[in-house]
């Protein structure tokens, strides 16, 4: 039996046009909200970047249409969100040299940090930014709408951090442990993230529900959250699922989940990279 996939009527996707919103102020006007930030204090984009990768060793140096993957991501972010300050939190000289030669700013961090959020927290100890956007270094197809949605999410009342989600397109995607599932409360905050299909639906034979959304691993943070997050040890659930956002939930933080029209093609394997046309 095939699943019927849907977008719940409380999603705001139907109110988003196909045009790209130009500024945080436009986001606020479109959604009739009062933002906590203005264009003069936009978040800083900090990209955590490390060479170690179990499934695709040194993937950030891999050839991506004639350029290293890390440089493709850097150029994409600069193209999509030129008004945002952009800094790369790197784990060594190899990545730093490539980025600096292309005109991008870098800051050195320890190669032994357990997650991208920890890497950003360490970088921000020196940078001292109040609002931060985390775009993964293996996201060469990130869109402007993703960055603006993360920015908007930080203005949501009671939100400690923000992230993104899109609907799943097939039952096979829901079963895939590399595609992370997120379920929400009625206010649009995350209840749980998992690599397993959640929640289990006892009313249907196969038990696989379409109530979860596909998580996109990009985040918006406040510096106050980063300080507390990095001071805590990795959580039990975080270690089991290998999902850093579960540490935030275990600590009682509220994660606002923003809905976007388009997903991304994150590069976890060589096969992922081969699917992208950089021409």
HELIX and SHEET records of a PDB file:
HELIX    1   1 UNK A   13  UNK A   15  5                                   3    
HELIX    2   2 UNK A   24  UNK A   30  1                                   7    
HELIX    3   3 UNK A   39  UNK A   41  5                                   3    
HELIX    4   4 UNK A   59  UNK A   61  5                                   3    
HELIX    5   5 UNK A   69  UNK A   80  1                                  12    
HELIX    6   6 UNK A   93  UNK A  101  1                                   9    
HELIX    7   7 UNK A  116  UNK A  127  1                                  12    
HELIX    8   8 UNK A  144  UNK A  153  1                                  10    
HELIX    9   9 UNK A  171  UNK A  175  1                                   5    
HELIX   10  10 UNK A  223  UNK A  231  1                                   9    
HELIX   11  11 UNK A  236  UNK A  241  1                                   6    
HELIX   12  12 UNK A  245  UNK A  250  1                                   6    
HELIX   13  13 UNK A  270  UNK A  274  1                                   5    
SHEET    1   A 7 UNK A 105  UNK A 108  0                                        
SHEET    2   A 7 UNK A  86  UNK A  90  1                                        
SHEET    3   A 7 UNK A  44  UNK A  49  1                                        
SHEET    4   A 7 UNK A 131  UNK A 134  1                                        
SHEET    5   A 7 UNK A 213  UNK A 222 -1                                        
SHEET    6   A 7 UNK A 161  UNK A 166 -1                                        
SHEET    7   A 7 UNK A 255  UNK A 259  1                                        
SHEET    1   B 7 UNK A 105  UNK A 108  0                                        
SHEET    2   B 7 UNK A  86  UNK A  90  1                                        
SHEET    3   B 7 UNK A  44  UNK A  49  1                                        
SHEET    4   B 7 UNK A 131  UNK A 134  1                                        
SHEET    5   B 7 UNK A 213  UNK A 222 -1                                        
SHEET    6   B 7 UNK A 181  UNK A 184 -1                                        
SHEET    7   B 7 UNK A 190  UNK A 194 -1                                        
END                                                                             
